[in-house]
Amino acid sequence: MVALQCADDSESVLQGEAFDITDRVDELRYVNLDTLELEIRQDYELDALPLPCTVTIEGVDYRCDEQPEIEFDVPGRYTVMVDAGPRYLKKEFVIENPA
Protein backbone atom coordinates (compact mmCIF):
# COMPACT_ATOMS: atom_id res chain seq x y z
CA MET A 1 0.00 0.00 0.00
CA VAL A 2 1.25 3.47 -0.88
CA ALA A 3 0.02 6.57 0.92
CA LEU A 4 1.10 10.11 0.11
CA GLN A 5 1.23 12.16 3.28
CA CYS A 6 1.10 15.95 3.20
CA ALA A 7 4.05 17.84 4.67
CA ASP A 8 1.87 19.31 7.45
CA ASP A 9 0.79 15.80 8.61
CA SER A 10 -2.78 16.26 7.39
CA GLU A 11 -4.56 13.17 6.04
CA SER A 12 -3.30 11.20 3.07
CA VAL A 13 -4.28 12.49 -0.34
CA LEU A 14 -3.45 9.36 -2.33
CA GLN A 15 -3.67 5.70 -1.47
CA GLY A 16 -3.31 2.59 -3.57
CA GLU A 17 -1.31 -0.52 -4.32
CA ALA A 18 2.28 0.14 -5.37
CA PHE A 19 3.73 -1.48 -8.46
CA ASP A 20 6.62 -0.75 -10.73
CA ILE A 21 5.38 -0.31 -14.31
CA THR A 22 8.81 -1.30 -15.60
CA ASP A 23 8.09 -4.82 -14.27
CA ARG A 24 5.63 -5.11 -17.16
CA VAL A 25 8.09 -4.02 -19.84
CA ASP A 26 9.37 -6.80 -22.09
CA GLU A 27 10.38 -7.37 -25.72
CA LEU A 28 6.80 -6.59 -26.84
CA ARG A 29 5.96 -3.62 -24.58
CA TYR A 30 7.57 -0.37 -23.46
CA VAL A 31 6.69 2.64 -21.31
CA ASN A 32 5.87 5.74 -23.34
CA LEU A 33 7.69 8.46 -21.38
CA ASP A 34 5.37 11.18 -22.68
CA THR A 35 2.19 9.52 -21.36
CA LEU A 36 3.70 7.07 -18.82
CA GLU A 37 1.51 4.37 -20.37
CA LEU A 38 2.48 0.85 -21.33
CA GLU A 39 2.39 0.48 -25.13
CA ILE A 40 3.00 -2.27 -27.68
CA ARG A 41 6.26 -2.01 -29.64
CA GLN A 42 5.71 -1.47 -33.37
CA ASP A 43 6.72 -4.00 -36.00
CA TYR A 44 8.49 -3.31 -39.33
CA GLU A 45 10.15 -5.06 -42.26
CA LEU A 46 13.74 -4.89 -43.52
CA ASP A 47 12.76 -2.88 -46.60
CA ALA A 48 10.96 -0.26 -44.46
CA LEU A 49 13.04 0.32 -41.33
CA PRO A 50 11.98 2.93 -38.77
CA LEU A 51 14.42 5.79 -38.82
CA PRO A 52 16.75 6.56 -37.24
CA CYS A 53 17.93 3.08 -36.32
CA THR A 54 21.07 1.04 -35.79
CA VAL A 55 21.75 -1.91 -38.09
CA THR A 56 24.27 -4.47 -36.85
CA ILE A 57 25.95 -6.86 -39.29
CA GLU A 58 28.68 -9.24 -38.11
CA GLY A 59 29.19 -7.22 -34.92
CA VAL A 60 29.59 -3.87 -36.69
CA ASP A 61 27.00 -1.14 -35.95
CA TYR A 62 25.80 1.16 -38.73
CA ARG A 63 23.76 4.22 -37.78
CA CYS A 64 21.01 4.77 -40.39
CA ASP A 65 19.22 8.08 -40.83
CA GLU A 66 17.80 7.05 -44.21
CA GLN A 67 16.65 3.71 -45.62
CA PRO A 68 19.78 1.58 -46.23
CA GLU A 69 20.47 -0.68 -49.19
CA ILE A 70 21.90 -3.88 -47.74
CA GLU A 71 24.04 -5.88 -50.16
CA PHE A 72 26.84 -8.40 -49.71
CA ASP A 73 29.76 -9.08 -52.06
CA VAL A 74 30.55 -12.54 -50.69
CA PRO A 75 28.09 -15.46 -50.84
CA GLY A 76 26.80 -16.65 -47.49
CA ARG A 77 24.19 -16.30 -44.81
CA TYR A 78 24.11 -12.99 -42.95
CA THR A 79 22.23 -11.99 -39.82
CA VAL A 80 21.11 -8.36 -39.79
CA MET A 81 19.98 -7.01 -36.41
CA VAL A 82 17.98 -3.79 -36.14
CA ASP A 83 17.44 -1.59 -33.08
CA ALA A 84 15.25 1.47 -33.60
CA GLY A 85 14.68 2.46 -30.00
CA PRO A 86 12.03 1.60 -27.43
CA ARG A 87 8.97 2.18 -29.66
CA TYR A 88 9.98 -0.62 -32.04
CA LEU A 89 10.74 -4.32 -31.80
CA LYS A 90 14.39 -5.34 -31.86
CA LYS A 91 14.52 -7.67 -34.83
CA GLU A 92 16.84 -10.08 -36.62
CA PHE A 93 16.68 -10.74 -40.34
CA VAL A 94 18.60 -13.51 -42.11
CA ILE A 95 19.75 -12.74 -45.65
CA GLU A 96 20.96 -15.50 -47.95
CA ASN A 97 23.45 -14.29 -50.57
CA PRO A 98 23.72 -17.14 -53.10
CA ALA A 99 26.97 -18.08 -54.78
N, CA, C and O atoms as a GROMACS GRO file, in nm:
protein
  396
    1MET      N    1   0.085  -0.118   0.000
    1MET     CA    2   0.000   0.000   0.000
    1MET      C    3   0.089   0.124   0.000
    1MET      O    4   0.188   0.130   0.073
    2VAL      N    5   0.053   0.220  -0.081
    2VAL     CA    6   0.125   0.347  -0.088
    2VAL      C    7   0.032   0.456  -0.037
    2VAL      O    8  -0.085   0.459  -0.075
    3ALA      N    9   0.081   0.542   0.046
    3ALA     CA   10   0.002   0.657   0.092
    3ALA      C   11   0.090   0.781   0.081
    3ALA      O   12   0.205   0.780   0.125
    4LEU      N   13   0.037   0.884   0.023
    4LEU     CA   14   0.110   1.010   0.011
    4LEU      C   15   0.064   1.100   0.124
    4LEU      O   16  -0.053   1.136   0.131
    5GLN      N   17   0.155   1.135   0.211
    5GLN     CA   18   0.123   1.216   0.328
    5GLN      C   19   0.163   1.360   0.301
    5GLN      O   20   0.271   1.387   0.248
    6CYS      N   21   0.078   1.452   0.337
    6CYS     CA   22   0.110   1.595   0.320
    6CYS      C   23   0.219   1.635   0.419
    6CYS      O   24   0.234   1.574   0.525
    7ALA      N   25   0.293   1.738   0.384
    7ALA     CA   26   0.405   1.784   0.467
    7ALA      C   27   0.359   1.831   0.605
    7ALA      O   28   0.436   1.822   0.701
    8ASP      N   29   0.235   1.881   0.616
    8ASP     CA   30   0.187   1.931   0.745
    8ASP      C   31   0.117   1.822   0.827
    8ASP      O   32   0.045   1.854   0.922
    9ASP      N   33   0.136   1.696   0.792
    9ASP     CA   34   0.079   1.580   0.861
    9ASP      C   35  -0.073   1.572   0.853
    9ASP      O   36  -0.135   1.502   0.933
   10SER      N   37  -0.134   1.643   0.758
   10SER     CA   38  -0.278   1.626   0.739
   10SER      C   39  -0.303   1.489   0.676
   10SER      O   40  -0.207   1.415   0.653
   11GLU      N   41  -0.428   1.453   0.649
   11GLU     CA   42  -0.456   1.317   0.604
   11GLU      C   43  -0.399   1.289   0.465
   11GLU      O   44  -0.369   1.382   0.390
   12SER      N   45  -0.386   1.163   0.434
   12SER     CA   46  -0.330   1.120   0.307
   12SER      C   47  -0.417   1.166   0.192
   12SER      O   48  -0.540   1.168   0.202
   13VAL      N   49  -0.354   1.204   0.083
   13VAL     CA   50  -0.428   1.249  -0.034
   13VAL      C   51  -0.431   1.144  -0.144
   13VAL      O   52  -0.507   1.156  -0.240
   14LEU      N   53  -0.349   1.040  -0.132
   14LEU     CA   54  -0.344   0.936  -0.233
   14LEU      C   55  -0.314   0.804  -0.167
   14LEU      O   56  -0.221   0.794  -0.087
   15GLN      N   57  -0.393   0.702  -0.199
   15GLN     CA   58  -0.367   0.570  -0.148
   15GLN      C   59  -0.389   0.469  -0.259
   15GLN      O   60  -0.473   0.490  -0.346
   16GLY      N   61  -0.315   0.363  -0.257
   16GLY     CA   62  -0.331   0.259  -0.358
   16GLY      C   63  -0.220   0.158  -0.349
   16GLY      O   64  -0.124   0.175  -0.273
   17GLU      N   65  -0.233   0.053  -0.428
   17GLU     CA   66  -0.131  -0.052  -0.432
   17GLU      C   67  -0.012  -0.003  -0.514
   17GLU      O   68  -0.030   0.056  -0.621
   18ALA      N   69   0.107  -0.027  -0.466
   18ALA     CA   70   0.228   0.014  -0.537
   18ALA      C   71   0.269  -0.096  -0.634
   18ALA      O   72   0.264  -0.214  -0.602
   19PHE      N   73   0.311  -0.055  -0.751
   19PHE     CA   74   0.373  -0.148  -0.846
   19PHE      C   75   0.466  -0.067  -0.934
   19PHE      O   76   0.450   0.053  -0.953
   20ASP      N   77   0.564  -0.137  -0.986
   20ASP     CA   78   0.662  -0.074  -1.073
   20ASP      C   79   0.623  -0.108  -1.217
   20ASP      O   80   0.628  -0.224  -1.258
   21ILE      N   81   0.584  -0.006  -1.294
   21ILE     CA   82   0.538  -0.031  -1.431
   21ILE      C   83   0.647  -0.094  -1.517
   21ILE      O   84   0.618  -0.162  -1.614
   22THR      N   85   0.773  -0.071  -1.481
   22THR     CA   86   0.882  -0.130  -1.560
   22THR      C   87   0.886  -0.282  -1.543
   22THR      O   88   0.950  -0.351  -1.623
   23ASP      N   89   0.819  -0.336  -1.440
   23ASP     CA   90   0.809  -0.482  -1.427
   23ASP      C   91   0.729  -0.542  -1.541
   23ASP      O   92   0.741  -0.662  -1.568
   24ARG      N   93   0.648  -0.462  -1.608
   24ARG     CA   94   0.562  -0.511  -1.716
   24ARG      C   95   0.622  -0.485  -1.854
   24ARG      O   96   0.561  -0.518  -1.956
   25VAL      N   97   0.740  -0.428  -1.858
   25VAL     CA   98   0.809  -0.402  -1.984
   25VAL      C   99   0.880  -0.530  -2.028
   25VAL      O  100   0.943  -0.597  -1.946
   26ASP      N  101   0.869  -0.564  -2.156
   26ASP     CA  102   0.937  -0.680  -2.209
   26ASP      C  103   0.968  -0.654  -2.356
   26ASP      O  104   0.961  -0.539  -2.401
   27GLU      N  105   1.002  -0.758  -2.432
   27GLU     CA  106   1.038  -0.737  -2.572
   27GLU      C  107   0.921  -0.690  -2.658
   27GLU      O  108   0.941  -0.643  -2.769
   28LEU      N  109   0.798  -0.703  -2.607
   28LEU     CA  110   0.680  -0.658  -2.684
   28LEU      C  111   0.620  -0.528  -2.635
   28LEU      O  112   0.538  -0.468  -2.706
   29ARG      N  113   0.657  -0.482  -2.515
   29ARG     CA  114   0.596  -0.362  -2.458
   29ARG      C  115   0.702  -0.266  -2.404
   29ARG      O  116   0.811  -0.307  -2.365
   30TYR      N  117   0.667  -0.139  -2.401
   30TYR     CA  118   0.757  -0.037  -2.346
   30TYR      C  119   0.673   0.070  -2.278
   30TYR      O  120   0.552   0.078  -2.298
   31VAL      N  121   0.738   0.153  -2.197
   31VAL     CA  122   0.669   0.264  -2.131
   31VAL      C  123   0.690   0.389  -2.214
   31VAL      O  124   0.804   0.433  -2.233
   32ASN      N  125   0.582   0.447  -2.262
   32ASN     CA  126   0.587   0.574  -2.334
   32ASN      C  127   0.615   0.683  -2.231
   32ASN      O  128   0.532   0.708  -2.144
   33LEU      N  129   0.730   0.747  -2.239
   33LEU     CA  130   0.769   0.846  -2.138
   33LEU      C  131   0.689   0.975  -2.146
   33LEU      O  132   0.689   1.053  -2.051
   34ASP      N  133   0.621   0.999  -2.258
   34ASP     CA  134   0.537   1.118  -2.268
   34ASP      C  135   0.406   1.099  -2.192
   34ASP      O  136   0.356   1.193  -2.129
   35THR      N  137   0.349   0.978  -2.199
   35THR     CA  138   0.219   0.952  -2.136
   35THR      C  139   0.229   0.863  -2.013
   35THR      O  140   0.132   0.849  -1.939
   36LEU      N  141   0.347   0.804  -1.990
   36LEU     CA  142   0.370   0.707  -1.882
   36LEU      C  143   0.276   0.588  -1.891
   36LEU      O  144   0.240   0.529  -1.789
   37GLU      N  145   0.237   0.552  -2.013
   37GLU     CA  146   0.151   0.437  -2.037
   37GLU      C  147   0.231   0.325  -2.101
   37GLU      O  148   0.328   0.348  -2.173
   38LEU      N  149   0.188   0.202  -2.073
   38LEU     CA  150   0.248   0.085  -2.133
   38LEU      C  151   0.193   0.070  -2.274
   38LEU      O  152   0.072   0.070  -2.294
   39GLU      N  153   0.281   0.059  -2.373
   39GLU     CA  154   0.239   0.048  -2.513
   39GLU      C  155   0.307  -0.069  -2.580
   39GLU      O  156   0.412  -0.116  -2.536
   40ILE      N  157   0.246  -0.117  -2.689
   40ILE     CA  158   0.300  -0.227  -2.768
   40ILE      C  159   0.407  -0.172  -2.863
   40ILE      O  160   0.386  -0.070  -2.929
   41ARG      N  161   0.521  -0.240  -2.870
   41ARG     CA  162   0.626  -0.201  -2.964
   41ARG      C  163   0.578  -0.225  -3.107
   41ARG      O  164   0.508  -0.323  -3.133
   42GLN      N  165   0.615  -0.138  -3.198
   42GLN     CA  166   0.571  -0.147  -3.337
   42GLN      C  167   0.662  -0.240  -3.417
   42GLN      O  168   0.782  -0.248  -3.392
   43ASP      N  169   0.601  -0.308  -3.512
   43ASP     CA  170   0.672  -0.400  -3.600
   43ASP      C  171   0.713  -0.327  -3.728
   43ASP      O  172   0.666  -0.217  -3.755
   44TYR      N  173   0.802  -0.389  -3.807
   44TYR     CA  174   0.849  -0.331  -3.933
   44TYR      C  175   0.916  -0.441  -4.015
   44TYR      O  176   0.940  -0.550  -3.964
   45GLU      N  177   0.946  -0.412  -4.138
   45GLU     CA  178   1.015  -0.506  -4.226
   45GLU      C  179   1.151  -0.448  -4.266
   45GLU      O  180   1.175  -0.328  -4.251
   46LEU      N  181   1.238  -0.532  -4.317
   46LEU     CA  182   1.374  -0.489  -4.352
   46LEU      C  183   1.375  -0.382  -4.462
   46LEU      O  184   1.463  -0.297  -4.464
   47ASP      N  185   1.278  -0.387  -4.552
   47ASP     CA  186   1.276  -0.288  -4.660
   47ASP      C  187   1.205  -0.158  -4.620
   47ASP      O  188   1.189  -0.068  -4.703
   48ALA      N  189   1.161  -0.148  -4.495
   48ALA     CA  190   1.096  -0.026  -4.446
   48ALA      C  191   1.130  -0.007  -4.298
   48ALA      O  192   1.043  -0.015  -4.211
   49LEU      N  193   1.258   0.018  -4.270
   49LEU     CA  194   1.304   0.032  -4.133
   49LEU      C  195   1.258   0.164  -4.073
   49LEU      O  196   1.251   0.265  -4.144
   50PRO      N  197   1.226   0.166  -3.943
   50PRO     CA  198   1.198   0.293  -3.877
   50PRO      C  199   1.328   0.370  -3.864
   50PRO      O  200   1.433   0.313  -3.834
   51LEU      N  201   1.322   0.497  -3.886
   51LEU     CA  202   1.442   0.579  -3.882
   51LEU      C  203   1.433   0.685  -3.774
   51LEU      O  204   1.324   0.738  -3.748
   52PRO      N  205   1.543   0.717  -3.711
   52PRO     CA  206   1.675   0.656  -3.724
   52PRO      C  207   1.677   0.519  -3.656
   52PRO      O  208   1.592   0.488  -3.573
   53CYS      N  209   1.775   0.439  -3.693
   53CYS     CA  210   1.793   0.308  -3.632
   53CYS      C  211   1.940   0.269  -3.641
   53CYS      O  212   2.021   0.335  -3.707
   54THR      N  213   1.974   0.160  -3.572
   54THR     CA  214   2.107   0.104  -3.579
   54THR      C  215   2.096  -0.036  -3.638
   54THR      O  216   2.021  -0.120  -3.587
   55VAL      N  217   2.171  -0.060  -3.744
   55VAL     CA  218   2.175  -0.191  -3.808
   55VAL      C  219   2.309  -0.253  -3.772
   55VAL      O  220   2.414  -0.191  -3.789
   56THR      N  221   2.305  -0.377  -3.723
   56THR     CA  222   2.427  -0.447  -3.685
   56THR      C  223   2.445  -0.568  -3.775
   56THR      O  224   2.357  -0.654  -3.785
   57ILE      N  225   2.561  -0.575  -3.841
   57ILE     CA  226   2.595  -0.686  -3.929
   57ILE      C  227   2.733  -0.736  -3.889
   57ILE      O  228   2.830  -0.660  -3.892
   58GLU      N  229   2.742  -0.863  -3.853
   58GLU     CA  230   2.868  -0.924  -3.811
   58GLU      C  231   2.939  -0.841  -3.703
   58GLU      O  232   3.060  -0.822  -3.709
   59GLY      N  233   2.863  -0.794  -3.606
   59GLY     CA  234   2.920  -0.722  -3.492
   59GLY      C  235   2.954  -0.576  -3.517
   59GLY      O  236   3.004  -0.509  -3.427
   60VAL      N  237   2.929  -0.527  -3.637
   60VAL     CA  238   2.959  -0.387  -3.669
   60VAL      C  239   2.827  -0.309  -3.674
   60VAL      O  240   2.734  -0.348  -3.745
   61ASP      N  241   2.820  -0.199  -3.598
   61ASP     CA  242   2.700  -0.114  -3.595
   61ASP      C  243   2.706  -0.007  -3.703
   61ASP      O  244   2.809   0.058  -3.723
   62TYR      N  245   2.594   0.012  -3.771
   62TYR     CA  246   2.580   0.116  -3.873
   62TYR      C  247   2.460   0.202  -3.835
   62TYR      O  248   2.348   0.152  -3.827
   63ARG      N  249   2.484   0.329  -3.811
   63ARG     CA  250   2.376   0.422  -3.778
   63ARG      C  251   2.308   0.462  -3.908
   63ARG      O  252   2.375   0.507  -4.001
   64CYS      N  253   2.175   0.447  -3.916
   64CYS     CA  254   2.101   0.477  -4.039
   64CYS      C  255   2.001   0.589  -4.014
   64CYS      O  256   1.912   0.577  -3.930
   65ASP      N  257   2.017   0.698  -4.088
   65ASP     CA  258   1.922   0.809  -4.083
   65ASP      C  259   1.833   0.810  -4.206
   65ASP      O  260   1.738   0.888  -4.214
   66GLU      N  261   1.864   0.723  -4.303
   66GLU     CA  262   1.780   0.705  -4.421
   66GLU      C  263   1.780   0.556  -4.454
   66GLU      O  264   1.867   0.482  -4.409
   67GLN      N  265   1.682   0.514  -4.532
   67GLN     CA  266   1.665   0.371  -4.562
   67GLN      C  267   1.791   0.315  -4.629
   67GLN      O  268   1.831   0.361  -4.735
   68PRO      N  269   1.855   0.213  -4.565
   68PRO     CA  270   1.978   0.158  -4.623
   68PRO      C  271   1.951   0.056  -4.733
   68PRO      O  272   1.845  -0.006  -4.737
   69GLU      N  273   2.047   0.041  -4.822
   69GLU     CA  274   2.046  -0.068  -4.919
   69GLU      C  275   2.148  -0.169  -4.867
   69GLU      O  276   2.267  -0.138  -4.859
   70ILE      N  277   2.102  -0.288  -4.833
   70ILE     CA  278   2.190  -0.388  -4.774
   70ILE      C  279   2.225  -0.490  -4.880
   70ILE      O  280   2.138  -0.562  -4.930
   71GLU      N  281   2.353  -0.496  -4.914
   71GLU     CA  282   2.404  -0.588  -5.016
   71GLU      C  283   2.534  -0.649  -4.965
   71GLU      O  284   2.606  -0.587  -4.887
   72PHE      N  285   2.562  -0.772  -5.011
   72PHE     CA  286   2.684  -0.840  -4.971
   72PHE      C  287   2.759  -0.886  -5.095
   72PHE      O  288   2.699  -0.936  -5.190
   73ASP      N  289   2.892  -0.868  -5.094
   73ASP     CA  290   2.976  -0.908  -5.206
   73ASP      C  291   3.010  -1.057  -5.204
   73ASP      O  292   3.032  -1.117  -5.309
   74VAL      N  293   3.012  -1.115  -5.086
   74VAL     CA  294   3.055  -1.254  -5.069
   74VAL      C  295   2.931  -1.341  -5.043
   74VAL      O  296   2.846  -1.304  -4.963
   75PRO      N  297   2.922  -1.455  -5.110
   75PRO     CA  298   2.809  -1.546  -5.084
   75PRO      C  299   2.809  -1.592  -4.938
   75PRO      O  300   2.914  -1.604  -4.876
   76GLY      N  301   2.690  -1.617  -4.886
   76GLY     CA  302   2.680  -1.665  -4.749
   76GLY      C  303   2.547  -1.628  -4.687
   76GLY      O  304   2.458  -1.573  -4.751
   77ARG      N  305   2.538  -1.660  -4.560
   77ARG     CA  306   2.419  -1.630  -4.481
   77ARG      C  307   2.456  -1.522  -4.381
   77ARG      O  308   2.551  -1.538  -4.305
   78TYR      N  309   2.381  -1.413  -4.381
   78TYR     CA  310   2.411  -1.298  -4.296
   78TYR      C  311   2.294  -1.268  -4.203
   78TYR      O  312   2.178  -1.269  -4.246
   79THR      N  313   2.324  -1.241  -4.078
   79THR     CA  314   2.223  -1.198  -3.982
   79THR      C  315   2.232  -1.047  -3.966
   79THR      O  316   2.337  -0.992  -3.935
   80VAL      N  317   2.120  -0.982  -3.990
   80VAL     CA  318   2.111  -0.836  -3.978
   80VAL      C  319   2.021  -0.805  -3.860
   80VAL      O  320   1.903  -0.841  -3.860
   81MET      N  321   2.076  -0.738  -3.759
   81MET     CA  322   1.998  -0.701  -3.641
   81MET      C  323   1.965  -0.552  -3.649
   81MET      O  324   2.047  -0.471  -3.691
   82VAL      N  325   1.843  -0.518  -3.606
   82VAL     CA  326   1.798  -0.379  -3.614
   82VAL      C  327   1.745  -0.337  -3.477
   82VAL      O  328   1.664  -0.406  -3.416
   83ASP      N  329   1.792  -0.221  -3.431
   83ASP     CA  330   1.744  -0.159  -3.308
   83ASP      C  331   1.704  -0.017  -3.341
   83ASP      O  332   1.788   0.065  -3.380
   84ALA      N  333   1.576   0.014  -3.327
   84ALA     CA  334   1.525   0.147  -3.360
   84ALA      C  335   1.469   0.218  -3.238
   84ALA      O  336   1.387   0.309  -3.251
   85GLY      N  337   1.513   0.180  -3.121
   85GLY     CA  338   1.468   0.246  -3.000
   85GLY      C  339   1.349   0.176  -2.936
   85GLY      O  340   1.301   0.075  -2.986
   86PRO      N  341   1.303   0.230  -2.824
   86PRO     CA  342   1.203   0.160  -2.743
   86PRO      C  343   1.066   0.143  -2.808
   86PRO      O  344   0.992   0.052  -2.771
   87ARG      N  345   1.030   0.228  -2.902
   87ARG     CA  346   0.897   0.218  -2.966
   87ARG      C  347   0.886   0.101  -3.062
   87ARG      O  348   0.775   0.064  -3.100
   88TYR      N  349   0.998   0.042  -3.101
   88TYR     CA  350   0.998  -0.062  -3.204
   88TYR      C  351   1.058  -0.191  -3.153
   88TYR      O  352   1.141  -0.191  -3.062
   89LEU      N  353   1.016  -0.302  -3.212
   89LEU     CA  354   1.074  -0.432  -3.180
   89LEU      C  355   1.221  -0.436  -3.220
   89LEU      O  356   1.259  -0.378  -3.322
   90LYS      N  357   1.303  -0.503  -3.142
   90LYS     CA  358   1.439  -0.534  -3.186
   90LYS      C  359   1.425  -0.661  -3.269
   90LYS      O  360   1.370  -0.761  -3.223
   91LYS      N  361   1.475  -0.655  -3.393
   91LYS     CA  362   1.452  -0.767  -3.483
   91LYS      C  363   1.581  -0.818  -3.546
   91LYS      O  364   1.680  -0.746  -3.557
   92GLU      N  365   1.576  -0.945  -3.587
   92GLU     CA  366   1.684  -1.009  -3.662
   92GLU      C  367   1.629  -1.055  -3.795
   92GLU      O  368   1.521  -1.114  -3.802
   93PHE      N  369   1.703  -1.027  -3.900
   93PHE     CA  370   1.668  -1.074  -4.034
   93PHE      C  371   1.785  -1.157  -4.085
   93PHE      O  372   1.901  -1.121  -4.065
   94VAL      N  373   1.755  -1.268  -4.152
   94VAL     CA  374   1.860  -1.351  -4.211
   94VAL      C  375   1.852  -1.333  -4.362
   94VAL      O  376   1.748  -1.352  -4.424
   95ILE      N  377   1.967  -1.295  -4.419
   95ILE     CA  378   1.975  -1.274  -4.565
   95ILE      C  379   2.067  -1.380  -4.623
   95ILE      O  380   2.181  -1.397  -4.580
   96GLU      N  381   2.016  -1.451  -4.723
   96GLU     CA  382   2.096  -1.550  -4.795
   96GLU      C  383   2.150  -1.484  -4.922
   96GLU      O  384   2.073  -1.436  -5.006
   97ASN      N  385   2.282  -1.481  -4.935
   97ASN     CA  386   2.345  -1.429  -5.057
   97ASN      C  387   2.401  -1.548  -5.134
   97ASN      O  388   2.507  -1.599  -5.099
   98PRO      N  389   2.330  -1.592  -5.239
   98PRO     CA  390   2.372  -1.714  -5.310
   98PRO      C  391   2.505  -1.696  -5.383
   98PRO      O  392   2.548  -1.585  -5.414
   99ALA      N  393   2.567  -1.808  -5.409
   99ALA     CA  394   2.697  -1.808  -5.478
   99ALA      C  395   2.681  -1.773  -5.624
   99ALA      O  396   2.780  -1.768  -5.698
   0.00000   0.00000   0.00000
